Amino acid sequence: MLGTAVPLMAGEVHEFTLENGLHLIIKENHRAPVVVNQVWYKVGGRYELTGKTGLSHMLEHMMFKGTQT
């Protein structure tokens, strides 16, 4: 046997919202001495208004490629 299998969902999940509206989901995993975080924003084509589509895609390109203006 190569080792003990650790379930992917082991440990408690803590979920709460800060006063500023930021929603947090925290799951501790002590298998390695590292920290990982993800930030998800409710933006993109799914959240664009009718008649104002494509703005998220344009801003995405500006973020990754940069612009002088």
All heavy atoms as TSV, in Angstrom:
chain	resi	resn	atom	element	x	y	z
A	1	MET	N	N	0.845	-1.181	0.000
A	1	MET	CA	C	0.000	0.000	0.000
A	1	MET	C	C	0.888	1.241	0.000
A	1	MET	O	O	1.876	1.307	0.719
A	1	MET	CB	C	-0.913	-0.042	1.228
A	1	MET	CG	C	-1.871	1.113	1.294
A	1	MET	SD	S	-2.889	0.971	2.776
A	1	MET	CE	C	-4.461	0.926	2.011
A	2	LEU	N	N	0.537	2.251	-0.804
A	2	LEU	CA	C	1.355	3.454	-0.939
A	2	LEU	C	C	1.140	4.469	0.168
A	2	LEU	O	O	1.935	5.365	0.351
A	2	LEU	CB	C	1.077	4.119	-2.290
A	2	LEU	CG	C	1.474	3.304	-3.513
A	2	LEU	CD1	C	1.046	4.024	-4.777
A	2	LEU	CD2	C	2.963	3.050	-3.515
A	3	GLY	N	N	0.081	4.397	0.883
A	3	GLY	CA	C	-0.193	5.365	1.944
A	3	GLY	C	C	-1.669	5.389	2.269
A	3	GLY	O	O	-2.454	4.627	1.712
A	4	THR	N	N	-2.012	6.265	3.164
A	4	THR	CA	C	-3.404	6.373	3.583
A	4	THR	C	C	-4.136	7.359	2.684
A	4	THR	O	O	-3.657	8.472	2.473
A	4	THR	CB	C	-3.484	6.856	5.043
A	4	THR	OG1	O	-2.712	5.962	5.848
A	4	THR	CG2	C	-4.911	6.876	5.531
A	5	ALA	N	N	-5.259	6.965	2.148
A	5	ALA	CA	C	-6.061	7.855	1.310
A	5	ALA	C	C	-6.745	8.888	2.192
A	5	ALA	O	O	-7.277	8.558	3.252
A	5	ALA	CB	C	-7.093	7.068	0.516
A	6	VAL	N	N	-6.702	10.142	1.767
A	6	VAL	CA	C	-7.353	11.221	2.506
A	6	VAL	C	C	-8.563	11.679	1.697
A	6	VAL	O	O	-8.414	12.049	0.541
A	6	VAL	CB	C	-6.390	12.408	2.728
A	6	VAL	CG1	C	-7.090	13.545	3.447
A	6	VAL	CG2	C	-5.163	11.953	3.497
A	7	PRO	N	N	-9.752	11.637	2.268
A	7	PRO	CA	C	-10.941	12.084	1.530
A	7	PRO	C	C	-10.802	13.549	1.108
A	7	PRO	O	O	-10.268	14.370	1.856
A	7	PRO	CB	C	-12.077	11.930	2.536
A	7	PRO	CG	C	-11.547	11.032	3.607
A	7	PRO	CD	C	-10.064	11.191	3.616
A	8	LEU	N	N	-11.262	13.874	-0.095
A	8	LEU	CA	C	-11.149	15.237	-0.596
A	8	LEU	C	C	-11.924	16.232	0.248
A	8	LEU	O	O	-11.541	17.379	0.376
A	8	LEU	CB	C	-11.634	15.303	-2.045
A	8	LEU	CG	C	-10.764	14.580	-3.056
A	8	LEU	CD1	C	-11.411	14.649	-4.439
A	8	LEU	CD2	C	-9.369	15.168	-3.098
A	9	MET	N	N	-13.017	15.827	0.831
A	9	MET	CA	C	-13.855	16.750	1.592
A	9	MET	C	C	-13.647	16.610	3.103
A	9	MET	O	O	-14.513	16.941	3.887
A	9	MET	CB	C	-15.331	16.543	1.240
A	9	MET	CG	C	-15.678	16.928	-0.178
A	9	MET	SD	S	-15.238	18.619	-0.592
A	9	MET	CE	C	-16.382	19.515	0.418
A	10	ALA	N	N	-12.499	16.100	3.532
A	10	ALA	CA	C	-12.245	15.955	4.970
A	10	ALA	C	C	-12.175	17.326	5.627
A	10	ALA	O	O	-11.713	18.290	5.027
A	10	ALA	CB	C	-10.941	15.210	5.187
A	11	GLY	N	N	-12.614	17.415	6.857
A	11	GLY	CA	C	-12.540	18.673	7.591
A	11	GLY	C	C	-13.804	19.490	7.456
A	11	GLY	O	O	-14.663	19.235	6.628
A	12	GLU	N	N	-13.890	20.503	8.317
A	12	GLU	CA	C	-15.071	21.349	8.341
A	12	GLU	C	C	-14.973	22.476	7.310
A	12	GLU	O	O	-13.900	22.966	7.025
A	12	GLU	CB	C	-15.234	21.975	9.723
A	12	GLU	CG	C	-15.605	20.991	10.799
A	12	GLU	CD	C	-15.865	21.698	12.110
A	12	GLU	OE1	O	-16.679	22.645	12.114
A	12	GLU	OE2	O	-15.252	21.309	13.094
A	13	VAL	N	N	-16.108	22.889	6.816
A	13	VAL	CA	C	-16.191	24.039	5.922
A	13	VAL	C	C	-16.876	25.159	6.695
A	13	VAL	O	O	-17.949	24.957	7.260
A	13	VAL	CB	C	-16.994	23.704	4.642
A	13	VAL	CG1	C	-17.177	24.939	3.784
A	13	VAL	CG2	C	-16.302	22.596	3.871
A	14	HIS	N	N	-16.236	26.317	6.750
A	14	HIS	CA	C	-16.787	27.478	7.449
A	14	HIS	C	C	-17.218	28.496	6.399
A	14	HIS	O	O	-16.462	28.811	5.481
A	14	HIS	CB	C	-15.738	28.095	8.375
A	14	HIS	CG	C	-15.179	27.106	9.350
A	14	HIS	ND1	N	-15.820	26.777	10.518
A	14	HIS	CD2	C	-14.053	26.362	9.318
A	14	HIS	CE1	C	-15.112	25.882	11.167
A	14	HIS	NE2	N	-14.022	25.612	10.461
A	15	GLU	N	N	-18.420	29.009	6.538
A	15	GLU	CA	C	-18.971	29.931	5.545
A	15	GLU	C	C	-19.616	31.104	6.274
A	15	GLU	O	O	-20.412	30.911	7.193
A	15	GLU	CB	C	-20.012	29.184	4.716
A	15	GLU	CG	C	-20.529	29.934	3.530
A	15	GLU	CD	C	-21.361	29.036	2.621
A	15	GLU	OE1	O	-21.349	27.798	2.780
A	15	GLU	OE2	O	-22.026	29.608	1.747
A	16	PHE	N	N	-19.224	32.337	5.887
A	16	PHE	CA	C	-19.820	33.515	6.500
A	16	PHE	C	C	-19.654	34.719	5.585
A	16	PHE	O	O	-18.937	34.669	4.592
A	16	PHE	CB	C	-19.240	33.784	7.895
A	16	PHE	CG	C	-17.738	33.877	7.938
A	16	PHE	CD1	C	-17.100	35.093	7.874
A	16	PHE	CD2	C	-16.978	32.732	8.073
A	16	PHE	CE1	C	-15.719	35.172	7.933
A	16	PHE	CE2	C	-15.595	32.803	8.136
A	16	PHE	CZ	C	-14.965	34.030	8.063
A	17	THR	N	N	-20.355	35.804	5.897
A	17	THR	CA	C	-20.321	37.028	5.104
A	17	THR	C	C	-19.843	38.177	5.984
A	17	THR	O	O	-20.343	38.369	7.094
A	17	THR	CB	C	-21.720	37.350	4.545
A	17	THR	OG1	O	-22.169	36.229	3.774
A	17	THR	CG2	C	-21.688	38.586	3.653
A	18	LEU	N	N	-18.871	38.941	5.490
A	18	LEU	CA	C	-18.358	40.095	6.218
A	18	LEU	C	C	-19.345	41.260	6.119
A	18	LEU	O	O	-20.263	41.249	5.297
A	18	LEU	CB	C	-17.010	40.520	5.642
A	18	LEU	CG	C	-15.887	39.486	5.702
A	18	LEU	CD1	C	-14.621	40.057	5.075
A	18	LEU	CD2	C	-15.629	39.037	7.122
A	19	GLU	N	N	-19.135	42.285	6.939
A	19	GLU	CA	C	-20.019	43.456	6.939
A	19	GLU	C	C	-20.056	44.146	5.581
A	19	GLU	O	O	-21.053	44.752	5.213
A	19	GLU	CB	C	-19.581	44.443	8.017
A	19	GLU	CG	C	-19.857	43.962	9.420
A	19	GLU	CD	C	-19.438	44.989	10.467
A	19	GLU	OE1	O	-19.187	46.154	10.117
A	19	GLU	OE2	O	-19.379	44.605	11.647
A	20	ASN	N	N	-18.958	44.073	4.822
A	20	ASN	CA	C	-18.913	44.731	3.515
A	20	ASN	C	C	-19.555	43.893	2.410
A	20	ASN	O	O	-19.536	44.265	1.246
A	20	ASN	CB	C	-17.475	45.082	3.142
A	20	ASN	CG	C	-16.596	43.862	2.945
A	20	ASN	OD1	O	-17.047	42.731	3.034
A	20	ASN	ND2	N	-15.327	44.096	2.693
A	21	GLY	N	N	-20.125	42.728	2.764
A	21	GLY	CA	C	-20.817	41.894	1.788
A	21	GLY	C	C	-19.958	40.784	1.197
A	21	GLY	O	O	-20.464	39.949	0.464
A	22	LEU	N	N	-18.665	40.757	1.506
A	22	LEU	CA	C	-17.784	39.714	0.979
A	22	LEU	C	C	-18.165	38.378	1.598
A	22	LEU	O	O	-18.201	38.221	2.822
A	22	LEU	CB	C	-16.322	40.044	1.287
A	22	LEU	CG	C	-15.292	39.039	0.776
A	22	LEU	CD1	C	-15.285	39.005	-0.752
A	22	LEU	CD2	C	-13.916	39.402	1.302
A	23	HIS	N	N	-18.472	37.413	0.746
A	23	HIS	CA	C	-18.875	36.077	1.185
A	23	HIS	C	C	-17.635	35.189	1.229
A	23	HIS	O	O	-16.913	35.077	0.240
A	23	HIS	CB	C	-19.917	35.507	0.213
A	23	HIS	CG	C	-20.480	34.210	0.644
A	23	HIS	ND1	N	-21.461	34.110	1.593
A	23	HIS	CD2	C	-20.196	32.946	0.271
A	23	HIS	CE1	C	-21.765	32.842	1.784
A	23	HIS	NE2	N	-21.003	32.120	0.985
A	24	LEU	N	N	-17.364	34.553	2.353
A	24	LEU	CA	C	-16.178	33.722	2.536
A	24	LEU	C	C	-16.560	32.271	2.759
A	24	LEU	O	O	-17.511	31.977	3.480
A	24	LEU	CB	C	-15.361	34.194	3.741
A	24	LEU	CG	C	-14.847	35.619	3.687
A	24	LEU	CD1	C	-14.243	35.996	5.023
A	24	LEU	CD2	C	-13.831	35.771	2.590
A	25	ILE	N	N	-15.800	31.386	2.134
A	25	ILE	CA	C	-15.913	29.954	2.377
A	25	ILE	C	C	-14.505	29.482	2.710
A	25	ILE	O	O	-13.593	29.620	1.903
A	25	ILE	CB	C	-16.460	29.203	1.152
A	25	ILE	CG1	C	-17.828	29.750	0.764
A	25	ILE	CG2	C	-16.510	27.702	1.428
A	25	ILE	CD1	C	-18.361	29.201	-0.540
A	26	ILE	N	N	-14.322	28.941	3.906
A	26	ILE	CA	C	-12.993	28.539	4.357
A	26	ILE	C	C	-13.000	27.057	4.672
A	26	ILE	O	O	-13.868	26.556	5.398
A	26	ILE	CB	C	-12.581	29.339	5.613
A	26	ILE	CG1	C	-12.513	30.816	5.265
A	26	ILE	CG2	C	-11.254	28.825	6.157
A	26	ILE	CD1	C	-12.266	31.715	6.446
A	27	LYS	N	N	-12.026	26.347	4.108
A	27	LYS	CA	C	-11.862	24.924	4.378
A	27	LYS	C	C	-10.391	24.677	4.666
A	27	LYS	O	O	-9.547	24.854	3.815
A	27	LYS	CB	C	-12.303	24.077	3.194
A	27	LYS	CG	C	-12.154	22.602	3.488
A	27	LYS	CD	C	-12.703	21.760	2.390
A	27	LYS	CE	C	-12.582	20.293	2.685
A	27	LYS	NZ	N	-11.405	19.877	3.382
A	28	GLU	N	N	-10.097	24.289	5.885
A	28	GLU	CA	C	-8.713	24.025	6.264
A	28	GLU	C	C	-8.294	22.634	5.805
A	28	GLU	O	O	-9.077	21.698	5.815
A	28	GLU	CB	C	-8.545	24.131	7.772
A	28	GLU	CG	C	-8.749	25.529	8.289
A	28	GLU	CD	C	-8.480	25.626	9.777
A	28	GLU	OE1	O	-7.505	24.996	10.252
A	28	GLU	OE2	O	-9.255	26.304	10.457
A	29	ASN	N	N	-7.043	22.541	5.385
A	29	ASN	CA	C	-6.460	21.272	4.979
A	29	ASN	C	C	-4.994	21.347	5.381
A	29	ASN	O	O	-4.244	22.134	4.826
A	29	ASN	CB	C	-6.614	21.076	3.475
A	29	ASN	CG	C	-6.044	19.760	3.012
A	29	ASN	OD1	O	-5.156	19.197	3.630
A	29	ASN	ND2	N	-6.566	19.274	1.908
A	30	HIS	N	N	-4.572	20.559	6.329
A	30	HIS	CA	C	-3.232	20.656	6.890
A	30	HIS	C	C	-2.257	19.626	6.313
A	30	HIS	O	O	-1.235	19.334	6.925
A	30	HIS	CB	C	-3.314	20.526	8.419
A	30	HIS	CG	C	-4.100	21.630	9.036
A	30	HIS	ND1	N	-3.560	22.860	9.323
A	30	HIS	CD2	C	-5.405	21.711	9.388
A	30	HIS	CE1	C	-4.473	23.635	9.845
A	30	HIS	NE2	N	-5.618	22.968	9.899
A	31	ARG	N	N	-2.538	19.119	5.116
A	31	ARG	CA	C	-1.640	18.126	4.505
A	31	ARG	C	C	-0.344	18.748	4.014
A	31	ARG	O	O	0.647	18.062	3.860
A	31	ARG	CB	C	-2.336	17.410	3.350
A	31	ARG	CG	C	-3.469	16.508	3.820
A	31	ARG	CD	C	-4.067	15.751	2.677
A	31	ARG	NE	N	-4.755	16.692	1.798
A	31	ARG	CZ	C	-5.294	16.385	0.630
A	31	ARG	NH1	N	-5.212	15.176	0.164
A	31	ARG	NH2	N	-5.911	17.290	-0.075
A	32	ALA	N	N	-0.330	20.048	3.731
A	32	ALA	CA	C	0.885	20.716	3.254
A	32	ALA	C	C	0.932	22.116	3.851
A	32	ALA	O	O	-0.106	22.738	4.056
A	32	ALA	CB	C	0.888	20.791	1.728
A	33	PRO	N	N	2.126	22.643	4.124
A	33	PRO	CA	C	2.260	23.970	4.740
A	33	PRO	C	C	2.153	25.100	3.715
A	33	PRO	O	O	3.092	25.863	3.498
A	33	PRO	CB	C	3.650	23.910	5.374
A	33	PRO	CG	C	4.409	22.998	4.460
A	33	PRO	CD	C	3.417	21.972	4.003
A	34	VAL	N	N	1.017	25.198	3.051
A	34	VAL	CA	C	0.795	26.226	2.031
A	34	VAL	C	C	-0.577	26.859	2.238
A	34	VAL	O	O	-1.432	26.309	2.920
A	34	VAL	CB	C	0.879	25.653	0.597
A	34	VAL	CG1	C	2.250	25.106	0.294
A	34	VAL	CG2	C	-0.166	24.589	0.388
A	35	VAL	N	N	-0.762	28.016	1.608
A	35	VAL	CA	C	-2.051	28.694	1.627
A	35	VAL	C	C	-2.466	28.920	0.171
A	35	VAL	O	O	-1.667	29.339	-0.653
A	35	VAL	CB	C	-1.963	30.055	2.349
A	35	VAL	CG1	C	-3.267	30.812	2.223
A	35	VAL	CG2	C	-1.599	29.852	3.802
A	36	VAL	N	N	-3.710	28.632	-0.119
A	36	VAL	CA	C	-4.259	28.854	-1.456
A	36	VAL	C	C	-5.531	29.661	-1.296
A	36	VAL	O	O	-6.321	29.413	-0.395
A	36	VAL	CB	C	-4.586	27.515	-2.159
A	36	VAL	CG1	C	-5.237	27.761	-3.501
A	36	VAL	CG2	C	-3.331	26.675	-2.311
A	37	ASN	N	N	-5.713	30.661	-2.156
A	37	ASN	CA	C	-6.967	31.409	-2.119
A	37	ASN	C	C	-7.475	31.635	-3.524
A	37	ASN	O	O	-6.720	31.622	-4.478
A	37	ASN	CB	C	-6.818	32.723	-1.355
A	37	ASN	CG	C	-6.028	33.750	-2.144
A	37	ASN	OD1	O	-5.225	33.420	-2.994
A	37	ASN	ND2	N	-6.253	34.997	-1.856
A	38	GLN	N	N	-8.769	31.780	-3.638
A	38	GLN	CA	C	-9.426	32.076	-4.905
A	38	GLN	C	C	-10.394	33.218	-4.655
A	38	GLN	O	O	-11.053	33.256	-3.617
A	38	GLN	CB	C	-10.206	30.873	-5.436
A	38	GLN	CG	C	-9.364	29.702	-5.810
A	38	GLN	CD	C	-10.228	28.576	-6.374
A	38	GLN	OE1	O	-11.421	28.725	-6.651
A	38	GLN	NE2	N	-9.626	27.418	-6.540
A	39	VAL	N	N	-10.471	34.122	-5.618
A	39	VAL	CA	C	-11.432	35.221	-5.536
A	39	VAL	C	C	-12.311	35.119	-6.772
A	39	VAL	O	O	-11.813	35.101	-7.896
A	39	VAL	CB	C	-10.727	36.597	-5.495
A	39	VAL	CG1	C	-11.740	37.716	-5.443
A	39	VAL	CG2	C	-9.778	36.668	-4.311
A	40	TRP	N	N	-13.593	35.019	-6.573
A	40	TRP	CA	C	-14.545	34.937	-7.675
A	40	TRP	C	C	-15.391	36.194	-7.663
A	40	TRP	O	O	-15.942	36.583	-6.638
A	40	TRP	CB	C	-15.444	33.725	-7.535
A	40	TRP	CG	C	-14.743	32.407	-7.671
A	40	TRP	CD1	C	-13.393	32.181	-7.738
A	40	TRP	CD2	C	-15.358	31.130	-7.741
A	40	TRP	NE1	N	-13.149	30.855	-7.848
A	40	TRP	CE2	C	-14.335	30.173	-7.847
A	40	TRP	CE3	C	-16.663	30.702	-7.715
A	40	TRP	CZ2	C	-14.583	28.817	-7.942
A	40	TRP	CZ3	C	-16.910	29.357	-7.805
A	40	TRP	CH2	C	-15.888	28.426	-7.924
A	41	TYR	N	N	-15.499	36.845	-8.815
A	41	TYR	CA	C	-16.317	38.039	-8.964
A	41	TYR	C	C	-17.516	37.701	-9.837
A	41	TYR	O	O	-17.387	36.974	-10.803
A	41	TYR	CB	C	-15.517	39.170	-9.631
A	41	TYR	CG	C	-14.339	39.626	-8.827
A	41	TYR	CD1	C	-13.065	39.148	-9.082
A	41	TYR	CD2	C	-14.503	40.550	-7.805
A	41	TYR	CE1	C	-11.976	39.566	-8.339
A	41	TYR	CE2	C	-13.422	40.984	-7.058
A	41	TYR	CZ	C	-12.165	40.481	-7.340
A	41	TYR	OH	O	-11.098	40.905	-6.598
A	42	LYS	N	N	-18.659	38.240	-9.504
A	42	LYS	CA	C	-19.851	38.026	-10.329
A	42	LYS	C	C	-19.838	39.037	-11.468
A	42	LYS	O	O	-20.582	40.015	-11.475
A	42	LYS	CB	C	-21.119	38.164	-9.487
A	42	LYS	CG	C	-21.308	37.023	-8.515
A	42	LYS	CD	C	-22.639	37.127	-7.800
A	42	LYS	CE	C	-22.853	35.942	-6.898
A	42	LYS	NZ	N	-24.142	36.002	-6.223
A	43	VAL	N	N	-18.949	38.784	-12.417
A	43	VAL	CA	C	-18.818	39.635	-13.599
A	43	VAL	C	C	-18.656	38.734	-14.816
A	43	VAL	O	O	-18.418	37.550	-14.687
A	43	VAL	CB	C	-17.599	40.592	-13.495
A	43	VAL	CG1	C	-17.761	41.558	-12.351
A	43	VAL	CG2	C	-16.313	39.809	-13.353
A	44	GLY	N	N	-18.744	39.320	-15.963
A	44	GLY	CA	C	-18.570	38.557	-17.188
A	44	GLY	C	C	-19.823	38.607	-18.033
A	44	GLY	O	O	-20.811	39.258	-17.697
A	45	GLY	N	N	-19.768	37.916	-19.151
A	45	GLY	CA	C	-20.871	37.918	-20.096
A	45	GLY	C	C	-22.197	37.538	-19.475
A	45	GLY	O	O	-23.253	38.053	-19.847
A	46	ARG	N	N	-22.141	36.663	-18.508
A	46	ARG	CA	C	-23.389	36.220	-17.860
A	46	ARG	C	C	-24.078	37.360	-17.117
A	46	ARG	O	O	-25.277	37.363	-16.927
A	46	ARG	CB	C	-23.057	35.091	-16.892
A	46	ARG	CG	C	-24.242	34.552	-16.168
A	46	ARG	CD	C	-23.857	33.382	-15.316
A	46	ARG	NE	N	-25.043	32.810	-14.706
A	46	ARG	CZ	C	-25.031	31.832	-13.867
A	46	ARG	NH1	N	-23.897	31.294	-13.524
A	46	ARG	NH2	N	-26.147	31.367	-13.355
A	47	TYR	N	N	-23.318	38.348	-16.671
A	47	TYR	CA	C	-23.865	39.426	-15.862
A	47	TYR	C	C	-24.003	40.747	-16.628
A	47	TYR	O	O	-24.312	41.762	-16.039
A	47	TYR	CB	C	-22.994	39.632	-14.615
A	47	TYR	CG	C	-22.946	38.397	-13.745
A	47	TYR	CD1	C	-21.904	37.501	-13.859
A	47	TYR	CD2	C	-23.960	38.117	-12.841
A	47	TYR	CE1	C	-21.864	36.350	-13.077
A	47	TYR	CE2	C	-23.935	36.985	-12.061
A	47	TYR	CZ	C	-22.883	36.095	-12.179
A	47	TYR	OH	O	-22.853	34.969	-11.417
A	48	GLU	N	N	-23.750	40.738	-17.945
A	48	GLU	CA	C	-23.874	41.964	-18.731
A	48	GLU	C	C	-25.334	42.276	-19.032
A	48	GLU	O	O	-26.165	41.389	-19.158
A	48	GLU	CB	C	-23.087	41.834	-20.032
A	48	GLU	CG	C	-21.588	41.838	-19.789
A	48	GLU	CD	C	-20.792	41.708	-21.077
A	48	GLU	OE1	O	-21.353	41.265	-22.092
A	48	GLU	OE2	O	-19.609	42.056	-21.050
A	49	LEU	N	N	-25.604	43.546	-19.157
A	49	LEU	CA	C	-26.958	43.998	-19.470
A	49	LEU	C	C	-27.208	43.921	-20.971
A	49	LEU	O	O	-26.279	44.063	-21.777
A	49	LEU	CB	C	-27.140	45.442	-18.993
A	49	LEU	CG	C	-26.923	45.689	-17.501
A	49	LEU	CD1	C	-26.991	47.180	-17.203
A	49	LEU	CD2	C	-27.945	44.929	-16.684
A	50	THR	N	N	-28.444	43.743	-21.358
A	50	THR	CA	C	-28.812	43.727	-22.764
A	50	THR	C	C	-28.405	45.049	-23.397
A	50	THR	O	O	-28.661	46.114	-22.840
A	50	THR	CB	C	-30.332	43.511	-22.914
A	50	THR	OG1	O	-30.681	42.293	-22.268
A	50	THR	CG2	C	-30.740	43.458	-24.375
A	51	GLY	N	N	-27.725	44.981	-24.538
A	51	GLY	CA	C	-27.264	46.185	-25.229
A	51	GLY	C	C	-25.877	46.640	-24.807
A	51	GLY	O	O	-25.312	47.541	-25.396
A	52	LYS	N	N	-25.329	46.019	-23.774
A	52	LYS	CA	C	-23.985	46.365	-23.304
A	52	LYS	C	C	-23.146	45.092	-23.184
A	52	LYS	O	O	-22.516	44.822	-22.178
A	52	LYS	CB	C	-24.041	47.074	-21.953
A	52	LYS	CG	C	-24.727	48.416	-22.014
A	52	LYS	CD	C	-24.594	49.133	-20.708
A	52	LYS	CE	C	-25.244	50.514	-20.845
A	52	LYS	NZ	N	-25.074	51.315	-19.649
A	53	THR	N	N	-23.139	44.303	-24.244
A	53	THR	CA	C	-22.407	43.046	-24.214
A	53	THR	C	C	-21.006	43.227	-24.791
A	53	THR	O	O	-20.757	44.136	-25.567
A	53	THR	CB	C	-23.149	41.963	-25.014
A	53	THR	OG1	O	-23.320	42.428	-26.353
A	53	THR	CG2	C	-24.504	41.674	-24.413
A	54	GLY	N	N	-20.105	42.373	-24.394
A	54	GLY	CA	C	-18.730	42.409	-24.896
A	54	GLY	C	C	-17.787	43.224	-24.033
A	54	GLY	O	O	-16.576	43.161	-24.213
A	55	LEU	N	N	-18.314	44.010	-23.094
A	55	LEU	CA	C	-17.448	44.851	-22.262
A	55	LEU	C	C	-16.517	44.008	-21.398
A	55	LEU	O	O	-15.333	44.318	-21.257
A	55	LEU	CB	C	-18.290	45.777	-21.389
A	55	LEU	CG	C	-19.148	46.799	-22.144
A	55	LEU	CD1	C	-20.036	47.547	-21.168
A	55	LEU	CD2	C	-18.278	47.753	-22.919
A	56	SER	N	N	-17.027	42.945	-20.826
A	56	SER	CA	C	-16.202	42.081	-19.977
A	56	SER	C	C	-15.068	41.455	-20.775
A	56	SER	O	O	-13.938	41.362	-20.310
A	56	SER	CB	C	-17.050	40.976	-19.357
A	56	SER	OG	O	-18.040	41.527	-18.530
A	57	HIS	N	N	-15.363	41.038	-21.990
A	57	HIS	CA	C	-14.345	40.413	-22.841
A	57	HIS	C	C	-13.266	41.428	-23.213
A	57	HIS	O	O	-12.074	41.114	-23.191
A	57	HIS	CB	C	-15.002	39.822	-24.085
A	57	HIS	CG	C	-14.096	38.923	-24.857
A	57	HIS	ND1	N	-14.178	38.777	-26.209
A	57	HIS	CD2	C	-13.081	38.125	-24.465
A	57	HIS	CE1	C	-13.256	37.939	-26.615
A	57	HIS	NE2	N	-12.571	37.520	-25.563
A	58	MET	N	N	-13.662	42.644	-23.525
A	58	MET	CA	C	-12.686	43.682	-23.862
A	58	MET	C	C	-11.788	43.975	-22.652
A	58	MET	O	O	-10.566	44.056	-22.768
A	58	MET	CB	C	-13.390	44.963	-24.301
A	58	MET	CG	C	-12.410	46.070	-24.655
A	58	MET	SD	S	-13.201	47.672	-24.863
A	58	MET	CE	C	-13.562	48.093	-23.169
A	59	LEU	N	N	-12.382	44.121	-21.468
A	59	LEU	CA	C	-11.594	44.395	-20.270
A	59	LEU	C	C	-10.666	43.239	-19.928
A	59	LEU	O	O	-9.542	43.445	-19.468
A	59	LEU	CB	C	-12.519	44.718	-19.102
A	59	LEU	CG	C	-13.269	46.040	-19.239
A	59	LEU	CD1	C	-14.300	46.178	-18.125
A	59	LEU	CD2	C	-12.315	47.216	-19.234
A	60	GLU	N	N	-11.104	42.034	-20.194
A	60	GLU	CA	C	-10.253	40.862	-19.973
A	60	GLU	C	C	-8.986	40.968	-20.820
A	60	GLU	O	O	-7.880	40.753	-20.331
A	60	GLU	CB	C	-11.021	39.592	-20.338
A	60	GLU	CG	C	-10.173	38.342	-20.323
A	60	GLU	CD	C	-10.878	37.157	-20.968
A	60	GLU	OE1	O	-12.027	37.294	-21.422
A	60	GLU	OE2	O	-10.254	36.097	-21.014
A	61	HIS	N	N	-9.141	41.326	-22.077
A	61	HIS	CA	C	-7.974	41.459	-22.955
A	61	HIS	C	C	-7.074	42.599	-22.502
A	61	HIS	O	O	-5.849	42.492	-22.562
A	61	HIS	CB	C	-8.415	41.644	-24.410
A	61	HIS	CG	C	-8.825	40.361	-25.051
A	61	HIS	ND1	N	-7.938	39.506	-25.651
A	61	HIS	CD2	C	-10.044	39.773	-25.141
A	61	HIS	CE1	C	-8.574	38.449	-26.103
A	61	HIS	NE2	N	-9.861	38.595	-25.811
A	62	MET	N	N	-7.652	43.681	-22.045
A	62	MET	CA	C	-6.847	44.797	-21.564
A	62	MET	C	C	-6.054	44.394	-20.320
A	62	MET	O	O	-4.892	44.795	-20.154
A	62	MET	CB	C	-7.741	45.998	-21.264
A	62	MET	CG	C	-8.319	46.633	-22.527
A	62	MET	SD	S	-9.544	47.902	-22.158
A	62	MET	CE	C	-8.550	49.116	-21.315
A	63	MET	N	N	-6.642	43.590	-19.454
A	63	MET	CA	C	-5.954	43.160	-18.234
A	63	MET	C	C	-4.747	42.289	-18.550
A	63	MET	O	O	-3.674	42.460	-17.978
A	63	MET	CB	C	-6.896	42.349	-17.339
A	63	MET	CG	C	-7.839	43.174	-16.509
A	63	MET	SD	S	-8.981	42.194	-15.502
A	63	MET	CE	C	-8.091	40.732	-15.085
A	64	PHE	N	N	-4.899	41.358	-19.476
A	64	PHE	CA	C	-3.837	40.397	-19.745
A	64	PHE	C	C	-2.817	40.912	-20.742
A	64	PHE	O	O	-1.655	40.536	-20.682
A	64	PHE	CB	C	-4.421	39.061	-20.194
A	64	PHE	CG	C	-5.203	38.381	-19.111
A	64	PHE	CD1	C	-6.559	38.238	-19.193
A	64	PHE	CD2	C	-4.544	37.895	-17.988
A	64	PHE	CE1	C	-7.278	37.607	-18.180
A	64	PHE	CE2	C	-5.251	37.277	-16.965
A	64	PHE	CZ	C	-6.616	37.133	-17.070
A	65	LYS	N	N	-3.213	41.763	-21.666
A	65	LYS	CA	C	-2.289	42.256	-22.682
A	65	LYS	C	C	-1.780	43.647	-22.367
A	65	LYS	O	O	-0.758	44.070	-22.899
A	65	LYS	CB	C	-2.983	42.255	-24.054
A	65	LYS	CG	C	-3.338	40.877	-24.544
A	65	LYS	CD	C	-3.988	40.919	-25.898
A	65	LYS	CE	C	-4.347	39.510	-26.333
A	65	LYS	NZ	N	-5.009	39.493	-27.623
A	66	GLY	N	N	-2.475	44.362	-21.541
A	66	GLY	CA	C	-2.062	45.721	-21.198
A	66	GLY	C	C	-2.453	46.709	-22.278
A	66	GLY	O	O	-2.799	46.345	-23.395
A	67	THR	N	N	-2.406	47.967	-21.942
A	67	THR	CA	C	-2.711	49.024	-22.893
A	67	THR	C	C	-1.985	50.290	-22.489
A	67	THR	O	O	-1.731	50.518	-21.304
A	67	THR	CB	C	-4.238	49.273	-22.963
A	67	THR	OG1	O	-4.481	50.334	-23.868
A	67	THR	CG2	C	-4.821	49.629	-21.609
A	68	GLN	N	N	-1.627	51.112	-23.442
A	68	GLN	CA	C	-0.955	52.386	-23.173
A	68	GLN	C	C	-1.956	53.493	-22.895
A	68	GLN	O	O	-1.609	54.549	-22.382
A	68	GLN	CB	C	-0.068	52.778	-24.357
A	68	GLN	CG	C	1.068	51.799	-24.602
A	68	GLN	CD	C	2.008	51.672	-23.400
A	68	GLN	OE1	O	2.407	52.656	-22.803
A	68	GLN	NE2	N	2.324	50.438	-23.050
A	69	THR	N	N	-3.226	53.265	-23.265
A	69	THR	CA	C	-4.236	54.307	-23.061
A	69	THR	C	C	-5.242	53.834	-22.041
A	69	THR	O	O	-6.395	53.754	-22.246
A	69	THR	CB	C	-4.926	54.681	-24.383
A	69	THR	OG1	O	-5.463	53.481	-24.966
A	69	THR	CG2	C	-3.910	55.293	-25.340
